[in-house]
Amino acid sequence: MRTLEGKIAVVTGGARGLGVAYVGALAAAGAHVVVADIEDGAPLARQLSAAHHGVTVSASRTDVSDESAVRSFVDAVVARHGRIDILVNNAAIFSSLDAVDTDQLDLELWDRVMAVNIRGPFLMCKHVAPVMKRQKGGKVINISSGVAYKGMPRMLHYATSKGAMLAFTRSLARELGDWNINVNTLAPGLILSDSIAANAKHIEDFRGPVIASRALKRDGYPRDLVGTLLFLASDASDFITGQTIAVDGGSVNT
């Protein structure tokens, strides 16, 4: 069922990893999707446009930590589509990170993680919010992580960035509520996406303890997230804002 028929959705970091599942789900629900990613999203865009009749999926190489790039991207989306109904702030650095003791954590890497994981969503919201205000409505879905609640040793940069996302969502939801804009967080647990699977060390170090912490003791897959994403993007969540929904098999309680 196309619950998002004709909506315009933007997904950052949509060319790989969990972003691919988000883009595919939004397109299948009838939304026209624009991918912003430093990776090449054109092959995915062509594939999904062909698979879903009447839906357009396009992609732009965009560094979400660069304000001029974000401004140009948002302007281009509005010029083409006239509006932005859904923003999924998914772009983040995680799968490529190595676990490292805090006293050995390089400052340049810390800054880069914060630039993508926090400054990126801020810049996207800074430039998309005026569009949604003019429309008097919109859905912002920020992607955090269960580690914001549990902590994550030797991954201080990533865990800190995802914890900041929770406060970001709560504050922005209160700021944008007068314009009927919903701002919520989706917090996945460890999900076996292609990007995570490519880092054997992450699987080795994290998979066992994460599954043991879950009420539902199994691996999580990208398909486990799309129902919640579509709910938050749809009219069904119109009276929900400032909230976090953890999709992690019951590892944390939000």
Salt bridges, closest charged atoms under 4 A:
GLU5 OE2 - ARG2 NH1 3.73
ASP63 OD1 - ARG112 NH2 3.87
GLU67 OE2 - ARG71 NH2 3.83
GLU67 OE2 - LYS126 NZ 2.73
GLU67 OE2 - HIS127 NE2 2.95
ASP85 OD1 - ARG83 NE 2.75
ASP101 OD1 - ARG154 NE 2.84
ASP205 OD1 - LYS201 NZ 3.60
ASP219 OD2 - ARG207 NH2 2.44
ASP224 OD1 - ARG218 NH2 2.98
ASP238 OD1 - LYS139 NZ 2.76
